[in-house]
Amino acid sequence: MSRQIEFTGSPADCALLLERLQKQEGIARILLQRGAGQQPEGDVVVIEAANQASEEILNMLSDLGLLHAGAVSITEPNATIRAQAAATINEEGNDAIWEEIGTMMRQDTNPSFNFIALMALAGAVAAFGIASDTIHVVVGAMLIAPGFEPLLRIVFGIAGDRHSTRAGLRSTALGYAALAIAAAAATPVALAATGTSAEDLAQAYWANYWSSIKADGLATSVLAGVAGGIIVSSRLKVLATGVMVALALIPSMALVGMGLATGNTEMMLNAAGRWAVEAACVIFAGGAVIMAKRRRHRR
């Protein structure tokens, strides 16, 4: 998707940027508005460019030190048409600009009421699904929970924004704690509603599957982590639900709460181990994709 990049800065900085932009391919339009900037004061340069060129323009702003000297905003036009730039525009991909990934992660993972509530509701739904040994209910819980991006945000921060690492750790801790607590609170009701005893729960197939570590599950989680890294770096958020279904992050943490509620320490510890392995797969496999794209697209 093409981008519109707007830079507001001093007349000298804008002149320097315009000089460098003359050699950049894939630009459909450049607009200079003299004195239009009020905060910060200065000129405004508006650039419309193809996806690939937009990343180069951000690199250019970084190289010139303008990312900290002025203000930059990035938007997406519905369509960009210019015959002279048609070749580049027609070949553009769907890679997200690094700053766009950061914005998406902030919106989706900061521990707001909505984020915490969705994680807690996912835990309660998972508890009912596990208690009844009904997989489609647990899959529903996986689709509800925004539990993938907080883990990936930890690596995003390591790649270039230390605040994101702290924010990712905080969101992960608060979100999954809310999930486990909600699962623990829902467990007595779920067991009573399904007529399942604590002993039956400990022997249930899916409860044992999501509280054990096996080679096939590990391989699946690594592949899902890679897929998740690609999805996030392409801003294809609608596909992230598929990654959550392939991972066992939600049911394993729900089993931590259910083990606590039923006094089954072995189940609780085994499920915590499974969750830790799943989280490591996301951080290392998905993080490797994020780091590779960072290295490729941003000098």
C-alpha positions, 0 to 999 in steps of 0.5 A: 500500500502506498504511503503519504509521509508528512514532515514538518520542520525548519525551512532549512531541514525541508530544503535538505529533505527536498534535495535528497528526494529528487533522486528517490524513485517511486515518488508520485507526488511532493507538496511543499507548504511554506510556513504552514507548520504551527507546532512545530513551526516551519514548512511542511513537506508532503510526500506520496510514494510507493510502499518500498520507497516509503521505507527508503524515505524514512531511512532518509529522514533518519540519516538526516537526523530529521526524525528528531528535528521535526514531526513526521506522520504517516497515512495511507491514501486510498489510491495513488496514481501517477504514470511516471511512478506506475512501475514502482507502485504496481510492484509494491508489497505489503510490508509495514513501515517500522513505525507503523508496526510500533503504533499497531502494537501500542494500540493492541497491547497496552493494558487498557480495560478492553485488553484486560477484559478480553484476556479475562473473558478468554480465560473463563471461556477456556475453562468451560471448554476444558472442563467439558473437553470441548475443543471448539469452545477452547478455540473460541477462547483462543480467538477472543484473546489478544495474547500474541502481540504482547510477546512479540512486542518484547522483541520489537523493543529489543530491535529499536525501542526499549520502552516497547520491551517494558510495555510488552513485558507488562502487558504479557504479565497483566494479560495472562495473569487476568486470564489465569485468575478468570479461569480459576474463578470460572472453574467451580462453575464450569465443573458444576455445569458440566458435571465434571469432577476435579479427578475427571479434569485431570484425566481429560484428553485436552487438559493433558495435551495442553499441559504437556510438552511434545515434539509435534506441539513444539514444532507447530509452535515454532512455525506459528511463531514465524507466521505470526512475525510475518503477519505482524510485520505486514499488518495483516492483523485479521490473520493473527487469530489463526496463529493463536489457534495454532499456539497453546498460550491460552489453554495452557495458562487457563489450566494454570488457573484451573489447577490452582482452583482444584488444588492440582499442583502437578497440572498447574506446574505442567501447564505453566511449563507448556505456556513458557515453551509456547511463549519462548517459541513466539519470542524467538521464532516470531522475533527472528522474523521481526529482527530480520525485517528490521535489518533489511528495511531499516539501516 
